[in-house]
């Protein structure tokens, strides 16, 4: 499932979750993780319909769209009069200072949900969204004291309720979001603007018809005056280039349909003055109309909503029309109790789950401030201070931590003061656009705009970094220039659809769209073409890739993926309950994974194809409090009164505790051994110091927030970066690695501390085409799908690769001009699990697997491996053709709880934190061989004593990377042998060893493509000369070296023979050697372990020697390696990945996403500023999120977001791509902690996470691969 446009092609498997305040030393790419406030709750598996212009769509919803007349029919005894002349409710809501319809940006949500400023209960639901340059949607919303609804009852506003009401005082605009905004009467010569709220222009023509123009977006609403003259109906929404949605009525003003210029037509059924059904014309079988939604009413109030399941979501109303309960399609009920002022006082389920109690204070006679409070099911109370404008001016959490807000009369935020007293200030121009943001440290960002629009032409951030943008007369962005000087250009067709994007190097991507503005063809910068077919809903039903392979998808009427047919014919299916929760996923082998849910649609249990079962427990506030594995062992979580994680106990009962400050920043972490790590931060929340065992690590930044220096007891790290934060040089203890980068930020030249240089070139798509070093060179060619086709090694060797229709490697052939040096052929089962390797040198190996894809046996011509596992994946028995010392670990395994105690003749001991402190091999009639391990408080291995008494010491830099290992003298006072390591990010770039047995420094330098090593250069310096040798590296599916090839001799110099779990042997006549093993792993002969960046891996036990610092988040077994190392790896020692270069994969998807979205933009629409792509590491499923409106996020995302912007430009926290992506992932059943992510800018380049996202994504989600 590699098609890049598909959003949900694998099951929404629920994995274990927790929030972990990850130490700065534990992730190179994330210098610190804050303690998160939330754990995952899996909500409905609802798939976000692909909307290409979500920002303007949401503006339509929140600024007013569809003015509908009052029905000429009776209302069933409730509410309206008999026709469109019975107006006036809009004026009532405008004049009521405590009325409904507060704009979303002004609303502070509590409960499920309640506006904490007013106490009003509100619901916002969307029944239809059809994608396009101008999306078409149908939305409805409820508020407990709303009275201006028409077509779905007086308490509900819907898309067809938007209208203008005209009276003697002026005009009132009523929107689908219950917003009522008053305008003075315009004249044909002079438009008018509202005195508060959205700054739109209301104009009237000589015939009395109106237009409402949003100059920022270029969207215009057209209203037609009804004969009575007191109501004008919304008849169209159009953009600058002609896309439009027309609203059709009969002669009495009754809704008939919505028609989109792109071809969609939604038919509306009205009965007794109420909308009763929506149908999509021509979307059913044989071209019939497709029923989408049905609505039922009692006494004129909406009481049921039916989807295509045929079962209703029910609402119970009291005599005033307020919703007193809802019952979903699975039978879950939630109830509300109101006071006489329509304010919610109690709500919750009958069993006490998610119960909330609300109290509302009276205004202070002097300040006018009143205090409202919300008490959750656990008895914890949050208080909200509300001023006379209904603005929240202070929020006090249950622990007393207070956040202050200052707003103007337009509800614009002027300042935010966090619980630590750090103040961010915002300034605006006359139009209401942000022109300056002053950070708590006094640094300022500024913005300038295009004419009188809200289109920014220049944004300058601290440090003097400036981004420039240009636009055409229609407001279409035509270029973007970054601080580095690189400029991207955009071209459009007559319809305003993007047709080309040209990067700073002059390479263009071409796009062709359909009438709705959705891409149907994309031609990449190398000329390869992808095509997309869509159904009547605009959903992708077929993808033809660059090589002609066709993938087909089918969807439910609600937009959930129901089947996926790969290009090779293999099929997967998904089934959902009536609420859209994923019930079963049937994979390509016919194996079924099933899911069970709590009444509130969080996952209660998951059963895998082998019958193993995970069970999840929650408290009354639906916080995850326990995870029970198939062995009956439980992992538990503990929270403070503010809902923040403060402790967790693992399956073995070991407890880690967290202490947070008032702003939620991690102050200290206490390990099971009692060791503590303490943290401090600057005014912007950036990590400044880390104190461990009386030793301090410090961090320093430039004004733009780029880390420039970090010092620790073992290392002093100096960094230089370009304007966008790309690394230019890094000096560790005086040893410098440097990069030269092109306009796209790519490294084109690198020099290591020993002087080894590497030069890279790229094709127009950004794929590497050559590597040149002083000692050797490689060249790469690709097929149309971007897969490596051939690699040239030196002048006479080639490595050819072949692929199947599912983009799986099927063969590798290493040739010289005269001979085939090596050949490997790969075979797979339907789900992509490797079943065989036919190796020219090692022979045929056939792999057997259990239902979960774990290898149970290897059958080869002259050897056999067998493995058995318990229910959580621990090896219980292991046999392989071992020799020498490795024979000791062959045989049965035993465990105490989760800890391995014996493996064959090897026994293990652990400390209180679960770290291996002793490995002992029993020997007949001999003293046991014993290894002893010493760990620091940050779970880093610092010292090893081997069986012969040799002592090794390991040193680390401030980011947790091992920078040296020393063999000490017998007295421990001196160093007899040393190896120094150099890193390029989290990838090992070089090592230099000095030892008495060497004539001089011996250096191995590596060049990688992502995590895949491509070349090893060996340098040995003695007193007279420096000798260098270049070897090309051939790797297996995941990137583990299999051969080192010498182009000088045209021979294989080293060849690996590994077991399934990584124990490796090689021929005794090898002429070179490499310590590289599984991706990210380095073999230490002294310990027989593999250093894996954040942990050490033991290939004899398929386990790590310490628990995963991320706990249960990455996988159900925190001590084990990946479940199948043939196609999965863990390059950081933290997180299993199915592909060796997940960052590249996600970056490629991000680049494709840029193309897809850009293709659907209208003339007046600018593309999102950021695109986030996430991948669930447990399922491989892909999720997307584009920057845009901050509405509609999942509850857990909203809770995690900072309450106000942390950015200098005041950009709201929820408008980034990250919250949208996580919302989509959670709705589809994913645990956000398992979702790794990248964010790219409109040029497809990596985009560093902003201050808003930096305050919550670390600890909430997976690894941020783009920083």
N, C-alpha and C positions, 0 to 999 in steps of 0.2 A: 504494500500500500504506500507507494512513494509519490503518487500524483499530488502535485503541490497545491492544487486548488481545493482539494477535498478537505472539509473541515472536521469531519467526524467519521473516521473509517474503521475505528476499532471500538470494542466495547468499553463502556464507562466503568471500568473496574474500580471498585472502592478499595483503596489501600489504607494502611494504617496511617494515623496522623498525630502530630504533636507540634507544639511550637517550641523551638529550641533556641535559646540565646547562645548562638555559636560564638566561640572565642575567636578573637582576631587571628590567632595563630592557626585556626583550623581551615581557613579557606583563602587561598592566595588571591582569588579574584574578588572576594568580598572581604574588605579589611576588618569589618566588624559586623556582627548581626545583633540587632537590638532584640530584647525580649519581646516577643509578640504578645498581643492581647487575646488572640483567638485561636481556637482549634477548628478543624474542618467540620462542617455539617454538610452532608450531601443533599442538595435540594433536587427539585425536579430535573429530569433529563430533558430539558427543553433546549433545542438547538436554535441559536440565533440565526434568523433569516438574514441572508446577505444583503445588507442595506449599504449602498455605496455612498450615500450622503447623509449619514446619521445625524450630523450636527444640525444641518438645516432642517431635517425632518423633526428633530426634537424641538427646534425653535417654532416650527409650525404648531406643534402640540402645546407648547407652553406660552406662545404669544398669541394664539388664536387662529383658528382655521376655518371652521365650518359653521356658518351661521344658518340655522335652520328655523323655519317658521313654526309657529305653534300649529299643532294639528287641527284641521277643521273638524275632526271627529271627536267624539266624546272621549274622556280620559278614564272611563271606567269608574267614575265616581270620585276621582282624586285629582286635585291639582288644577289643570288649565281650563281655560274657556274653550270655545268651539273653533277658534281660528287664529291666524297669525296676528290679529289686531289686539290680542290680549297680552300686552307687554308690560314692562315695568319692573320685573324682578331684577334686572341688571342694575338699575339705579338703587334699588334697595341694598344690594350687596356692596356697591361702591360706597354708600353712605354708612354702612355698618362697620365700624372700626374693628369689631371682633368677629366679623363675618368670615365665610370660607373663601377659598380661592387664592390663598397665599402662594406666590410663585415658589417653585421648587427650591430655588437657591436661598429662599428666606425661611424655609421650613426646617425645623430641627426635629427629627423623628425619634419617637420613643415607642416602646411597646410594639404592637403588631397591627397596623402602625397608628400612632397618635401624634398629632402636631403638638409639641410640648409648649408652644407659645399660646395656643388657643384651647388645647384639650380636645380638639375635634378629631374624630376618627375619620380616616380617609383610605380609599382603595384606588389603585390605578392599575388597570388591566388592559392588555392589548390583544385583540382577537384576530387581527390580520395585519401582515406586513409583507408587501410585495416589493422586491428590490428594483432599483433603477436610479438613474441620475437624479430624479425626483421621486422618491419612494412613495408608494400608496399604502396607506394604513387605515385601520379602523380601531379607535381607542375609546375606552369609556372609563369614567372615574366617578367616585362617590365621596361625599363629605357629609358628616352627620347633621349639619344645619343648613345645607345647601337647599335652595328652593327654586332655582332657575332652570332646572332640567325640563326637557320637552319629550324627546322621542324614546327615552328609556325610564321615564318617571321623573318626578320633580327633584329627587335627591341625586340623580345621576346626570352627568354631562357626558355626551358622546361626540364623536366626530361630526355628526349631523346636527348637533346642538349649537355649534358656533354661529354667531350672528351679531348684527348691530341692532341695538334698540335706540330709537330716536325719540327724544322728548324735547320740551321747551328749553331745558338746561343744556342740552348738547347730545352727544352720542356715547353710548356705552357699548364697549366691545366685550362680548362673552366668549370664552374659549372652551375647548374640549377639556381643559384642565381646571375648569371652574374659576378661572381668573376673570374678574370684572374690572375693566379699565375705562375711565371716563375721559372723553375728549370734548373740547369746545366744538361748536359747530364750525366745520370748514366751509369755505366758499370755493367756487370754481377757480378763483385766482390765488387762494391762500390756503394751503393745507394746515392742519392743526396737529398738535402733539399733546399726549397725555401729560398731566402734571406730575405723575409718579409712575414708576414701573418702566416697562420696556419703552424705548425711545423710537417709536414708529411714526411715520407720517400718514395721517388720514386725509384723503382728498375726496372731493365730490365733483361730478360733472354736471352739466346743465340739465341732464335728464334725471338727476337725483340719485344716480348710482355711485357707489363708493369704491375706492381702492385703499388698501392699507399696505404700505411699502416699508420693508425692512432693508435699509440701505446697506447694512453690514453684509447681509447674505444675498441681497438682490432679489429676494422673493417678494412677490406681490399677491395679495389676496383681493379678489374681485367680489363685490357684494351688489346684489340687485334689489332695489327697493320694491316691497310689496305694495299693491294698490292702496292699502289703508295708510301707508306712509309712516308707520311707526316701527317697522321692522325691515331690515335689509338682510337677505339671505346670502350666504357664501355660495357663489356659483363657480368659482375657479381659484386655483392656486397655480401660479406660473413663475418660472424663473426667467432670467434675462435672455436666454437663448431660445425660449419657446416650449420647453417641456412644461406640461401642465396636467393638472387633474381637474376635471370638470364634474360638478355636482348637479345632478339632474333631479327635477321635481315635476309633479303633475300640476295642473292648473290651480289646484288648491294649496300648493306648496308642500305636498307630501313627498318625502324622499323616494326616488326611484332607483338611482344608481350613482356610482362613481366611475368615471371613465378616464383612463390614463392615455396620454398621447403615445405611450410606448406600446399600447395594445391591450392592457388589462381593462376588464370591465367587471365591476362588482355590482350585483343586483341586490336590491333591498326590498324586503317584504315588510309591509306595514299593516297592522290590523288594530282597529279600535284606538288609533293614535299612538301605537307603540311599534317600534321596530321588532319584528319577530324572527327574522332570518336574514342571513347573508349568504349569497351564492357567488361563485366565480364562474363567469360565463365561459363555456366551452372547455372547462378544465376536467370534466368527468369523462367516463368511458364513452367512446364513440362520439366525442364532441359535445356531450350533454353538459348542462350546468352542474357544477359541483357544490353541494351543500357544505358550507363551512361551519356555521354556528346557528343554533336556534336559541331563542329567548322566550321565557315564560313569565307571566305577571299575575299578581294577585292584588285586586283593588288598585290597579294602576302602577304598582311598585314592582320592580324587577325582582323576581324570586328564583329564577333558574336560568342557567346558561349551559346549553348542551354542546359538546363538541362531537366529533364523528364517532366517539365511542358509544354514543347513544345514552350516556349517563349524565346527570346534571350536577353542576356546582350549584348548591342551593343557598339562598339567603332568606333568613327569617326577619321580618320587620315588625316594629311595634306600631301603635296607632298613629305615630307621627312620621312613619316612614323610615325611621332609623334602623340600621341593621343591628339586630340584637344577637345574631348568630349566623355563622356560615358552616355548611357541611360540604366537604369536598367529595369528589367522585369515589373516593375509597372509604367514605363513611366517617372521616375525622371531623369533629365539630369543635368550633371555637366560639365563645360567647362574650358579649359586651353588655355592660351596665352603664347607664348615663345618669347625669344629674339634670335638673330642670333646664340648664343652659346648653344642653346637647353635648356636654363634655363627658368623656369616658372617665369613669371612676374605678371600674374593675373590668378585667378581661382575662380570659384564659380558658384552658381545657378543663373538663370536669374532674380529671384526676390530679389537678394542680400543676400540670406541666405548662410552662410558658405563661404563668399567671403574672399579671401586673396590677398594682394598685396605684392610683393617681390621686394627688391632692393638689388643690389650687389655692394659692394665697390671695389675699386682698392687697391692693396697691398701697404702698407706703404713702402716708399723707404728704410727706415732704419730697421724696424722690420720685414717687410714682412707680417705683419698682415693686413688682410682686414676685413671689417665689413659688414655682410649681415643682412638684416632686413626682418621681417614678420609683416605685419599689418593686423589685423583681421577685420571682418565685423563691429565691433564696433569702429574701429579707434585706437585700442590699438596696440602698436608696441613692439615686442621683437627683440633684437639685438644679433647677434652671431659673436664672434671674431674668425676668422679662420686663422691658420698658414699655412706655405708653404706645410706642409704635409697633408693638408685638415683635420686637427684636430680642433675641437672646443676647444679653450683655455679659452673662457669666454662666459657666457650667461647672458644677462641683460634683466630682465623682464620689462614690461611697467612702473613699478614704480621705475626703476633704481636699483633694487636689483641685485647684481652681484654674480654669482657662477664661480669660477676659476677651471680649469682643467690642469693638467700636464701629458703628455703621452710620452712614449719612441717611438723609431722608429717602434716598433711592435704594436703600438696603445694600449699598456698596460697602464693602469692608474697608475701613480706614486703618484699623490696627488690630493686631492679635497679640495677646500676652499669654505665654504658656505658663504652666504651673511653677516654672522656675524663674519667672519674671522676665523672660526673653521676649522682646517686642519686635514685631515686624510691622512696618508701616507702608501704606499704599496711597498713591496720588493719581488723580484722574484728570482727563481733559473735559471740555464742555460736552462732548458727546457721550462721555461715560467710559471711555477706554482708559486702561491703565497706562500711565506715562512714566511712572517711577515707582520702584519698590526699594525700600530701605531695610536691609537685613538687621538682625540683632547686633551684628558686629560693626554696623555703620556703613558697610559697603552698599553700593546702590546699583540697580539696573534701570535702564531707561528704554523707552520705545517711541518711535515716530511712525506716523500713519500716512496712507495714500489719500490725499485730498481730504474729503469729509467722510471717508469710509472708515471702517474698522480694520482695514487691511494693513498690517505692519510692513513698513518699508525698511526699517532699521531697528534692530534690537541689540543693545549693548549691555553686556553683563560685566560683573566685577572682573578686574584684570584687563579691561579694555577690549574684550572679545566682541566683535560686531558681526552680525549676520545682516545681509542686504537682500531685499526682494524687489522685483519689478513686476508690473501688471500691465495688461492692455486696457483699452477703454471700457471693457466689460467687467473688469475686475478679475480676470483670469490671471493667475500667476504665470509669468513668462520666464522668470529666472530666479535662482537662489545662489547667492555667493556666500561661502563660508569664510570664517576668519583666516583660514589657510590660503584663501585666494581662489579656490576651486569654484567654478560656476556650472550649475546644471540648468539646461534650457528645456522649455516645454512648448509643444505645438498642439494645435487643436483643429478639428474640422469645422465645417459650417454649422453643425449641430452643437458645437461646443464640447464635443467629446475629445478627450486626450488622444492624440494619434502618435505622438512620439515624445520620448524623454531622451535627451542627449546629455551624457555625463561630462564631467570636466575634461575628459580626454578625447571627446568627440565621438564616442560610440553611442548609437541610438537603439532603443527598443521601440518597436512599432506595435500598435494596437488597433483592432477593428471591433466596433461595438454594434449591438443591435439597436432597435429603435428606442428601447428603454434605457439605453446607455450601459448595458452590461456587456462585458467582453465576450466575444465569440471566437476571436483569433488573436494570438499574441506571437509576434516574431521577435526572437531574442536578438542580442547584439551580434550573434554569429550567423543569423539568418535562419535558425531552426524555428519551426512553426508548431504551436500547440493550438488545438481547436476544442471548443466547448459547446455541447448541446444543452438546451434548457427546456424545462417543461412549462406548462401554463402558469406556474407559480414563480417562474424565473429561477428555479433551482437547477443546479447542474445535474444532468442525468447521464451524460457521457463525456469522457475526456479522451481525446485522441492525442497521444503524446508525439514528441518530435520524430519518433521512429514508426508511427502508425499504429502503435498498440492502443487498444480501446478498453477503458475501464467504464463500467456501467454502475449507476447508483439508482436506488429506488427509495422513495420517501413516503412517510405517512402524510395524511392531510394536514396534520399539525406540524409538519416540517421536521420530523425525526427520521433519521436514517433507518431504513428497514432492511435493506440488503445492499451488498457490495459484491460485484462480480469483477474479479481481476482480469487482466488481459490474458492470463493463461486459463481462464475459465473457472478458477477456484472461487467459491462463494462463501460469504459470511452473512448471517442474519441476526437481527435484533428484535426483541419483543418487549412491549411496554405495558404497564398497567393503565387504568383509565385516567390517571393523573399525569401520565407521561414519564413515570419512573421506569428505568430500565429493569426488567425482570430477568431476562435471559439473553445471553449472547452465545450463539452457536458458531464455533470457529470453522475453519476450512476442512477440518477433519471430522466435523459433526459432533465435537465435544462441547458440552454445555457448561457455562458458568452462570450461576443463578444468584439473585440478590433479594434480600428481604429488607423492609423499611419500618421505621417507627411511624406512629401516626402523623408525625410532622415531616415525613419524607426525608429524614436522615437515615443512613443505612444502618440496619440492625445486625445484619449478618451477610456474609458472602460465602458461597460454597463453590469450590473449584471443581474442575472435571474429575479429579481423583477422589472427590468426596471430602476433602479437608475443608474445615469451616473456621472462619474468623467471626467472632461475636463482639459487638461494640456496645458499651454502656454509656449512658448520659445522665446528668443530673437534671433537676427540674427546670433549669434554665437552658437545657439542651447543650451544655458543654460536654465534650467528650471526657469521660472520667476513667474509662477502662477499655482495654482491648484484650480479649482472651483468645489465645492461639489454640490450635487443634490438640495440643497436649494438656490443655486446661490451665496453662500458666497465664497470669494476668499482668499487664502493664498498666499502671495507674497514673493519673494526673491530678494536681492540686492547684487551685486558683485562689487569688486574693479576692477581696470584696469587689474590686473593680473589674473582675473577670480576667485578670492577667495571670499567665502561668507562673507559678512560684515554686513548683516542685514536681518531680516525677519519680516513680519507682519502677525499675525494670522488672523483667520476668524473674530475675533472681532475687528481688527484694532490695537491690541497691538503689539508694536515693540521691538525686541531685537536686540542689535547692538554688533558687535565683532570688536576688534582692534587687528591686527596681527603685528608681527615684520617682519623684512626683510626675515627671513627664514620660514615664514608661521606659526610660533608658536603663540598660543593665548596669547595675553598680557592682555586683559581685556574683560569682558562681561558686558554690561549695560542692566539692566532689564527694563521693562516698567515703573517701579516705580522710575527709575533713580538710583537705587542702582548699585554699581560696584563691580566686583570681579577682582582682579589683580593677575597675575601669573608671576613667574620668573623661569628660567631653568639653568641647568649646561651646561658644554661644550658638553655633549652628548645629550642634548635636554630633559633630565629628569626633571620632575617638582621638584623644590626646595622649593618654597614658594607660598602661596596663601594668599592674603591680602583682608579681607572683613571687612568693617566698623571698621577700625583701629585695627582689630585683625588679627594675623598672624598664619598660619598653615605652618609647615615646614616638609620636607621629606629628609631622608638620606638613602644612598645606600652603598652596599659593592662594591668592584671592579668588581664583576661579574654582577652588575646591579640589585641585589636583594634588595628590600626595607627592611630596618632593623629598621627604627624608623620613627615615624610621631607624631608630637605634634600639638595640637590645643588648643583653650581656655578651652575646656571641657575635654580633654583627652591627655594622654601621652601613646603612643603605642610602645612597643618594640617587635621585631619579631626575631626569629631565624629560619633558613631554612637549608635544606641539600644542597648538591652540585648542585642539579638540580633545586633548588628553591622551593621544597616542604616544606610547613610550618611544623616546629617542635614545635614551641611554640609562643604564642602571649600573651603579658601581657598588659592589659589596666588598667591604674591607679592602678597598683599593683595586679590586679587579673589575674591569668595565666591559660590559656588553653593550654595543651600540647598534642603532638602526638608522637607515636612510629611508624615507617614505615618499611615495608619490602623492599626487593631488587627491587621490582617493583614500589616503591613509594607509596603503599597503606597504609592507616592507619590501624594498627592492634591493637592499644591501644590508648585510649584518656582519659585524666583526666581534669575535669572542675575545676574552681576556688574553689568550695566547696568540692572537693575531689571525686565527682561522677566519677566512672571509667567505661569504656566500652571497651570490647575486641571483635575483629572481626576475623572471619576466612573466607577463600575463597576457591572456587573450582578451578580446573585448568583453567576454562574460565574466572576467575576473578569475579564470582558471589559470593555474600556474602552468607555463609552457616550457620553462627551462630552469635548471639550477646549475650555476657555474661556480666552481671552487678552484683554487690554484692547482689542486691535485686530481680533479676529475669533474665530469659534467654529466647531467641527465637532461633529456628532452622528453616532453610529454605531448601526446596527441589524444584527442577525445572524439567520441561519436556525437551525433546530433543531440543526444539526450544528456550530454555532459559527462558521460562515464569514460574513465581512462581506457583508451583503446590500445595504445602502444607506448612503451617507455624505451627510449634509446639510452644505452649505458655505454659511455665512451663512444668509440667510433665503430665497433663491430658487434656489440651485443644488443639484443632487444628482449624486452619482456612484453608479450602480447597477452591481453586480457579479453575474455568473452563474457557476455552477460545474457541472461534470459529476459523474458518480457516483464518480469517483476523486478528487474534491476538487481538480480542476484548474480554474483560472480560464479561462472560455470567452469572456467578454465584459465590457467596461467601457463604460458609456454616461454621458457627462457632459452634463447637461441644464440649461438655464435654463427658466423658465416658458414661454418662447416657442419655444425651438429646441434642437436637439441640437448642442452645441458640438464634441464629439469622440466617436468610437466606435471601439473596437478589438475585433475578434473573433480568438480564438486557436484554432488547430487543432494536434493532436498525433498522433504515431504511437503505436502500442500501448504502447510502453515509456515514454511520457511525454515524449519528446523533442519540442520545439516544431518544427512543420513549416511554420507559416504565421501571418502577422499581417495582417489586413485592416484598415487604418488609414484612417479617414475623411479625414484631412488629408494623410497621406503615401502613401496607396495600398496596394496589395497587395504583400506580400513573401513569397516562397516560399523555404524553406530546404532545401538538400540536405546530406546527411550521409554520413560513412563508417561503417564497421561499429561503431566505438567511440562514435558519437554526436557527433563533431566536425563543425562546420559546414564544408562544402567550397565552398558557393556560396550566394549570395543573388540571387534573380531578382525584379526589380521592374520596374515599367512603364517607368521612365526611367533605371535604373542597374543595375549588376551588380557583385557582389563575388565574388571567387574566392580560395580558399586551398588550399594543399597542405602536407602535414606529413610529417616523417620518422617512423621507427618509435617514437620516444619522445615524439612530440607537438610537436616544434619546428616552427615555420613554416619551410617551404623556399621558398615563394612566396606573395605576397600582393598582391592588386589590388583597389582600391576607387576610387570616383569622387572622388579627392583634388583639392583646390584649394590654390593658394598653396604655402606652405612644406611642407605635408604630402605633396606629390607626391614629395618626395625619397626617402621610405621605401617607395614602391611598387615592387614587383618582386621579384627573386630574393634569397634570403638565403644566406649562407655562414657556416660554423662552423669553429672550431678546437677540437677536442674538444667540450666542452659550451658553449663561449662563442661568442656571435654576433659575427662580425667585420664583416659588411656586411649592409645591408638597402637594396636599391636603390642610391642614391647616398650613403648614410650609412654611415660606418665608426665602429667602437667600439674603445676600448682599456680594459684592466682592470688592477687592481693584483693583488698576490699572493693576496689573499683573494677574487678573483673579482668585485670591485665595479667598476662602470663608473666610469672616471675621465675619459673623454673621449668626447664625441659630436661628430662632425664631418660637415658636409654639404658635399660638393663642388659648386661652381657654375661654369658655363661662363664663362670669361674674368673670373672674379671670385675674390677671396680666399675660402677656405672659411669657413663659419659654424661656430664651435667653441664648445662648452660644456665647461667643466672642473668636475669634481666632487671635493669633499674629504670624506673620511669619518673618523669617530673609531674608537677601538678597539672600541666596542660596535656597529659597523656602522651607525651613524646618519649620515645625510647632514648635514654641518654647514655647508658653504659651496658655492656655485655661482657661477661667473663666466660670464656670457652672452656671446654674440658681440660685443656692443658694449662689453664691458669692465665692465658693471655687476656689482657684487658683492652677493650675497645671503647672509645668515647665518641659520641655523636653530637654535632653542633648544628644549631638551627638559626635562621634569620627571623626578623620580626613577623614574617608572614607564615611561619611554620615550615618553610622549605629547608631540607637538610643541606647545609652548605659545606660540611666537612665530616670526615670520619678519621680518627687517629688511633693507631695502635701504640699503646703506651709501653714504656720500658717496664722492666720487672718491678722496680720500686714505685712506679706510677708517677714519677716526677717529670719524666721526659717523654718525647714523642719519637718513636722509632720509624713509623711509617705514617704518611698522611695522604689523604685524597681530598682535594678541594673540588666542589661542584659549582657549576654556573647554570643558572636557570634563565629561560626565556618565557616569562609568565609562569605557568605551571608545568612547562615542558623542560626536561633536562637537556641542556645544550652542550655541556662539556664537562669533563672531569680531568684532573691532572693529579698524577700519583708520583710521590717521591718516596723512595725506599732504598735501604742499603743494597738490595739485590739488583737495583737498576742503575745503569750507567749515567742516567740523568732523568729529568722529568719526563714522564710518559703520559701523553694526552690522548684522549678519545673525544672527538668532536662530532656532534650529530646534527644533521639537518632533517627537519620534519615537514610534513604537509599535514597540518592539524595534529592529530595524535599519532599519525603513521610515520615511523622513521624511514627515511629514504636513503640516507648515506651516512657512513661512519668513516671519519678520517683519523688515522692513527699516526701520532707523531712521537718520535723518540729522540730526545736531544742528549748528546754527550759532549765532551769537551771539544771535539773537533768538528762535528757537523750535526745537522738536524735531518733526520730521515722521516719521510711522510709516505703513507700508503692510503689510497682511497678505495673504499668498498661500497658498492651499491647494496642496499638492503631489500630483500624480497620478504613480504609479510603474508600472513594468512588473512582470513576474512575480517578479523577484528583489528589487525595491526601488530600482531606478535611476530618478531623476526623469525623467519624459517631458513633463510640462506643469506650469507654475505658473499657477494660476487666480486672477484678481482678483475677489472677490465684490462689490467696490464697482462695478466696471464690467461685471460678468457676462461677462468676456472672458478668453481665454487670453493671458497676458502674456508667456509664454516657452514655447518648444516645442523639444525636442531632436530632432535627426536624427543618431543614432549609427550607426557601423559596428558589425559584429559584436563587435569587440574593444575598443570603447569610445571611439574617436575621435569627438568630438561637434562638430556645428555647430548653429547656431540662426539664425532669421530676423534680418535686420539691423534690422527695425522692432520688435524686442522691447522691451517697456517695463520689464523687469527682467531679472535674471540670477541663476543659482545656480551655485556651483562644485562642487556635489555630483555625483558620478558613480556608478559601481558601488557597491554597499553598502560603507561604510567608506572610500570614496575621495573625495579632494578635489583639484580641478584647480589646479595652479600654473602660471599663464601664463608665468612667467619661465623655466621649465624644460620646459614641455609634458609634465610628468609628473604622475601622480596620487599624492599622498601617501596611504598605505594603512596607517597606524599603525605597523607594524613594518618596512615597506619602501616603496619607491617603484616605481610601476608605469608602464610605457611602453605606451600603447595602440596605438602604431604598430608595435610588435614583438610584442605579446601576451606580454611578458616583464617580469620584475622586474629592477631595476638592480643587485640584490645577491642572493646565494643565500639560500634559505630557512634561517633560523637553526635550524629544527627538522630540517634535513637531509632524509633520505628518508622520514621518518615520514609526512608528510601526503600525498605523491604521488611517483610515480617520477621526475618531472622537477622538481628543486628550484628551477629558474629560471623555469619557465613559470607562466602563470595557469591557471585552471580549464579543464577540457577543453571545456566548453560554457557560455558565460556567459549563455545564455538561461535556464537553470534552475539554474545553480551560481554561487556567489560566494565571495569570500575576504575577509570584512569586517575581519579583523585583519592581513592580509598574511602569514598563516602557514599557514592550513588551509582547503582547499576545503570548502564546504558546499553541499548541494543545495538547501537552503531558506534564505531570507534571515534567518530568525529561528530558528535551531536551538535556542537556549535556550528560547524560548517553546514550541516543539514538544515538546522533552523535558520541560519543566515540565508541559505538558498531559498527556503520557503518564504522568508521575509521579503526577499527581492521579488519573488513571484507575486507575493501579496501586493506589493507596491504597484506592480503592473496591473493586476486585476482591479484594484480599487481605482487607480488612475483612469482605467478604461471606462469606468462608469461615471465619471465626473461630468457635470454639466458645465456650460460655458462660464457661468458665474460662480462656479464652485472651485474652491482651492482644495488640494489634497490634504489629508490628515498630515500633521507634522511628525507623527511617529506611528510605527506599526510594530506591535508586539506579537511574537509567535512563541507559544509554549508547547512543551511535549511532556506528556505523562510518562515518566520513565518506567512505570510498571506496566503500561499497556501499549505504549508507542503512539497513543492517540495525539493528534495535533489540534491546538486551539489558537484562535486568532483574536486580536483586539486592536482596534485602531483608535487613535486619539479622537475625541469628540465630546458629545454631551456627557455630563457627569450624572445622568439619571439612569435608573433601571438596573443599578448594580445589585448583586446579591447582598443579603443582609450581612453576612460575614465580611464581605469586602467593605461595606459601608462602615462597619464597626472598626475595621482595621485602619481605614483612611484617617489621616489627621483631620481634626475638626476644621482647620483652616489652612490656607496655603502656606507652605514652607518656602515657596519660591520667591525669588526677587521680583519676578514680573507679575506676581499675584495670580498666576494661573491656578485655577481651582484644583484641588487634589484629585478629583474624580475624572478629569478630562483626559488623562493619559491613556495610553494603550494598555498598560499593565492591569488596571482595575477591570477594564472591559474583558481582557483575556481571561483573568481569573474568574470573573463572573460566568463566562461561558464554560469554563472548565468545571466549576463547582456545579452549575446547573446540569452538566452532563454526567455527573457522578464521580468526578475526579477529586482526589485529595490535593489541595493546592500545594502542600508540602512536597508532593511528588512531581510537580510540574516545573521543569527547568525552562528557562526563557531567554530569548534575545529580543532586543528592540532595535529596529533599524529606522533610519531617516528616509525621506522620499527618494534618496539616491540609492537606497539599499545598503548603505554603510551602517556599521554598528553605531548605536546611539546610546550614550551613557545615561544611566538612570538619573532622573532629576531628583531634586531635594525632596519633593513630595513623596515620590515612590521610595526613595532611599530611607524614608522614615518608617516604612511599614512592610515593604516587600521582603527584605531580609528577615527571616524568621517566620513569615507568613507563607511564602512560596518556596520553590526549590532554588536551584543555583541560578544566579544571574550571570549568564555566560558572556554578556557584553559589558559588564562592569556597572 
